[in-house]
């Protein structure tokens, strides 16, 4: 007799018959492990479990629930393997094999997941990080402390801003006290190509070497035509540092070339909510609180194209590395990829409107685009619009960024591997799974393992 805490609605048994999972009427799952003393009990606190399955080797239990979360449990410890995987709708069926998991969602899509390794790469020693940024080549992680400086010129770890090795977490270089003192508080950070970093404080912009954080040119310290309480809200710069766009807290935007400032003259200087500049510095994009996106010649200030994308403010803009696409996020339209010359919509990426987008990043070769939101980090194929990566954030109050190759992400001061997913038609997933993981989909959509033994 196996004691259960409530009425059992379904039972799943591992292939070697050493483990049993009982789905209860409460929506919970009890996991029993058979040993010499009988059955031991492990609890699963998920609600409304629709499906559960053991991996072929019996080491993991995968559950799919009405709360849209797929969870993978280690049977030996009862602990979660990685973070729950959020789906756009309730999960109907799941299957698993080693590091691969298949889920069938009520939206009609089959999703194949490659689970992250449970261990993190590294922990970087800096307190209260406010900004996190991965270099274009993935070689460094740039972190800034909460206040820029909290103990003299640096924070309690002896660093207010530093370059870190993502593999070891060791600090490679730190910003000097004069730079930190001038910044006061970091507003935004950006890698300009492989060699330079642009860091904006509340009233100054600094240009630093990506190799050692030394100054590569004099800082920009005079804000144009601004009131005393006006501060910098955001900046964007070209890869070669020949042009810079600045958005102020009063909603005004300016284009800078070295030696002169060219305000955007043909458009009212109010309501600017987002700016971006093409990698070659020739084109500036500006979005406003009316949902309009504009392309502007960086040298002359001439308008190239304008489009209305939404009834609400443009949240974020980002050019692709080639300068041919412009990523735009706005509520409730989500993420759209536009032609960077005409502003015509090329792709609409499925993104939950309730998530607040915090940043956009293109992969180094422009093949995918990622967003960091207050809930998760997601990536899409820039050619098809299919989601290729998803991970729930562990703490939405800390900064995050993803490496250009999509292989790791920075969540606060912790470097983690990513969790990958591929989407497609049932037939595409069926073929891929049968070839790589021994999972077969039946005609009614159920998932089962293929017996590969002779």
N, C-alpha and C positions, 0 to 999 in steps of 0.2 A: 504494500500500500504506500503510495506517495502522497504525503500531506500537502495540500494546496490551500492558499489563503482565501480563495473564492471559487466560484463556478468556472470550470475550464471550458473555453470555447474552441480551442485548437491546440494541437500538439505537433512538435517538430522534433525529430530524432536525428542525431549525427550519423554519418555513414558507418562509423565503427561501433555504434550503439553504446557509447560510454557517456553520452550527454543527452539531455532531454530538456526542451524548452516548452513550457506550458503558458499559453496566452489566456489570461483571465478575463472574466466579464468586465472587470474594472478598467481594462485596457492595458494593464500591466503584464509583464512577463516574468515568470519565475524560471531560473535556470538551475537544473539539477545536474550534479556531476556524480557519476557512479564510482565508488571506490570500495575498498575493503570494508569500510564501516557503513556502507549504504549510500544514501543520497545526501549531498550537502546543498545548501540553498544560497543562491545569489539573486539579488533583486534588480529589476530594471524599472526605472521610474517613468518611462515613456507613457503617453496616454493614447488610447484608441489605436492599438496596434493592428494593422491590417494584414501584415505578412512578416514572417521571420524565417530565416534559413541559416543552416550551418554551412561553413566552408567545407570543401571536399575533404580537407585534412582534419576537420573538427576543431580547429584552434579558435575560430571566430564565429560569432553569431551576429547576423545582420538583421535589423528590424526596420520596417517602414510604417509610418504612422500617419494619422489624420492631421497631426500638427505640422506636416510637410517636411519633417526631418527624418533623414536616414541615419541610423546609428550603427556603428560596428563595435562589437564588444569582444574583449579578450576573454575567452572562456575560463582560462586558468585563474585569472584575477578578478573577473567581473568588472574591470575598468574599461572606459571608452578608449578606442584606438583612434586618436585624432579627435577633431571637433565634429559635431553633427553636420550633415550636409543638407542645406536648405533647398527645397524644391518649389516651383511656382504653384503647385497644387498638391492635394493629398496623394500619398503614395499608395498604389494598389498592390504591387508585387515587387519582390526583391530576390536577387540571387547573388552569390558571392563565390569567389575562388581565389584564394591567396590575396594578392594585392588588388584584384579587380572586383568591382561590384557593379551589378546591373540593377537598375530601378525602372519600373513602369509607373508613370504618373497619370493622373486623371486628365491631364491636358492632351493625352494621346501620344506623348513622346516617350521613347526609350532612351535612357541615359546610361552611359558606360563610364564608370569612375575609376581613376587610378589613385589609390589612397596615398596620403603623405606618410612618410616615415614618422614614427611617434616622437623621435628625438629632435630637438632643435639644433641648428648648426652652432650658434654661439650667442652669448649674452654680452652686450657692450656696456661697459661701466660708465654710465653718465646718468645723473639724476634728473627726474622730471623732464624728459625730452618734449620739446614743443614742435619740432620739425624733423622729418626723416626723409632722406633722399638717396637713391641708389644711382651711382654714376652710369653713363651710357654703356660702358663696357662691362659693368658689374664688378669692377675691381675694388671700388670703395663704397662705403656707406657714410654719408654726411649727416651728422646729428647736431642739433642745437638744443641747449638746455632751456628750461622754461623761461627764465628771465634774462637769458644771455649771460648774465653774471649774477650770482647770488651771494658770493663771498669774495669781496674785492672785485677782481676782474674775471674770476671764474667761479664755478659752483663748487660744492663740497668735495667733488671728486678731483678737483684741480683742473676742470675743463668746462668751458661754456659752449664751445663749438669744436668739433673734431672730426677727422677722417678716420674711419675704422676699417679693418680687414674683416669682411663678412665671414670668412672661414674660421678665424680664430677669435674674433671679437676684440682683438688688441687695437689700441689707439695708435695710429701711424703718425698723425700730426694734429696739433691743436692751434686754434687761432690765438694771435697775440693779444695782450691786454689792451693795447691802443685800439685795435679793431673792435673788440667787444665793447669797450667804453663808448666808442662813437656810435655803435649800433643801438645800444641801450636795450632794445628788445627786437628780436628777429620777427619780421613780418612775412617774408617769403624767401625761398632759396631756389636756385635753378642752376643746373649744369649747362654751360654754354659750350657745346661740343665736348670733346674729351679733355681739353686742357684747362678750362676756366670755370669758375663758379661766380655767380652773381647773388649777393645776399643783400636784402633790403631791410633796413631798420625803420623806425617810425619817421625819421626825417633825413635819412641818408642811404645811399646805395654804394656797396663796396664790390670791387672786382678782384677776385682772389685766384691764385693758382690752384688747380685741381691736384697738383702734386704735393704741395706743402702748405697751402693756405696763406702764402705770402701775397702782399698787394702787387697786382700786375699793372695797375694804372690808378691815378688819383680818384678818390671817391667823389660821387656826385652828392653835394650837400645842400644846394640851394633849390628849394621847391618853387616852381614858377607861379607867380600871381596867386598866392594862397594866404588864407587867414592864419593867424598864429596857432589856432587849435587844429588846423588841418594837418593830417599825417598821411604817409604813404599807405595805400591799401594793397597794392600789388604791382609787380613789374614783370616785363617779359623782354628778352633780349635775343639778338641773333647769335649764331654760333661763333662768329668772328668778332663779336663785341663792337660792331660798327653802328648798330642802331639799337635803341631801347624804347619801349613803350611803358608809360607809367600811368597808373590809375590812383587818384587821390581819394581820401575819405569823403570829400564833398561831391564825388561823382564826376569830376572833371578828368579828362585824359589828355596826355601829351605824348608826342613822338620826339625823341631826342636823337640827333646825330652829334658827334663830338664837335663841340665848338658853338653849337646853336640849338635852340629848342624850337620845334615847329608844332604849335598847337593844331589840333584837328579843326580847321577853320570853317569848313562847310557843313558841319554838324553841330547842333547846340551842345555845349560842354556841360551837360547835366545828365544824370541818370546812367552813367556808364557803370556796368556791373561786372564786366569781364573783358580782358584783353589777351591777345596772343600775337606773336610775331613769327614770320616764316623763318626757317633756319638760315636762309641766305640774307635775311634782313631787308628784303625789298617790299614786303607786304605786311601790313598790320591789320588784324581783325579786332573789331570792338563790338561787344554786345551791350544792350541797354535794358532798362527796366520795363520797356514796352515789348520785349520779345523780339527785337530787331537785331540782325547781324549785318555788319558792314565790313567790306574789304577796302583798305585805304593804301595808296602808294606811300611808302615810308619816306621817300625823299621830297615829294611835292605836296603831300597831304591831299591829293586828288582821290575822289571816291571812285572805286573800280566797280563794285557791285554792292547791292543791298537786298536783303530778303527779310520778311517777317516770319519767324519760326514758331511763335507761341504768343499767347495772351499774357504770359507772365515773364518775369525777368530771365535773361540768359545767365545761367549759373557759372559755366566754365567753357573755355575755348582752348583748343590745342591743335597745332599743325602737326601733320605727320612728318617723319624725318626727311622725306623727299619733297615736302611742301605741296604735294598734290591733293591731299585730303585735309579737311578741317573737322575735328570732332567737336560737337556741341552738346551740352546737356542743359535741359530746362524742364521745369515741372509744368504739366504732367507728361510731356512728350518723351522724356527720358533721353537716351543717347542716340544721336544721329550723326552719320558721317556724310559730309557735304563735299562737293567738288570745290577745291580751293580757288578756282578761277571764276566760276559762275554761281556758286552757292546752291547749286541744284542738289537735291537729296539723292545720295547714292545707296545708302543703307540705313535701315532703322534697326537698332539692336534692342532686343527685348530686355527691359530693365524695370523692376518693380517701382512704380511711382512714389511709393511711401518711403523709399530710401533716399537719404540726403547725400548727394554727390559732393565729395570733398576735393577730389583731384582726378585728372585724366593723364594717362601715359600711353604712348605708343611703344611697341616693341622696336628694337633698334633698326630692324629691316623694314618696319612699317607693316608687317604681315598681320599683326594683331593690335588691338587697343584695349586698355584696361582702365577701370575706374575703381577708386577707393571711396566707399560710402560709409555712412555711420553704422552700417550693419555688416557689410561684407566687402570682399575684393573679388572682382569679376573680370574676365577677359573674353573678347570676341575675336573671331577671324575677321580681319578688315576687308576681305573679299567676299565672304558669304554671309556674315552677320551671325553665324552660329557661335554659341557660347562655348569656350574652350577651357575655361578655368573658373573655379569658384571656391571661396573659402570664407567661412564666418569669422568675423573679427572677434578676438578674445576680449578686447577692451576698447570701446568706441571713443573713449576720451583721450587716447594717445594717438600720435601720428603714425601713418603707415605708408609704405611704398612698395612696389614690386620691381624686381630686377628686369632689365630689358629683354633677357632671354626667357623670362617667365619661370625660371627654375627655383627661385627663392623669393621670399618677401620679408620685409622688415616691419614688425609690429611693435612700435615703441622702440625699446632697446634690445629686442630679441630678433634674431634671424631664424626663419623657419622655412622648411621646404613647402612647396605648394601642392594643392590637391587638384588634379586635372580631371576634366570630364569631356566626353565627346558626345554630340547629339546627332541624330539622323533619323532616317526612316527605319521602320521595323526590319525591313529586308537588309539594309546596310548594317545595322547592328547585329542582326542574326548571323550574317556572313563573318563579320569581324570577330564575334565572340566564339563561334565554332572553330575558327582558325587559331585563335590565340589563347583561349582560356577554357575550352571544353564545356561551354554553356550553350544549350540549345533553347530556342524559343518555339513553343508549339503554336499551332494555328489559332488557338484561343488566347494567345498572349502570355501564357504561363511560361516560366523559365525553369529549366531542369538541366542537370549535369549530364554530359555525355560519358558513357562508360568506355574508357580508353584501354581497359585491361584486355589482354588476349584471352 
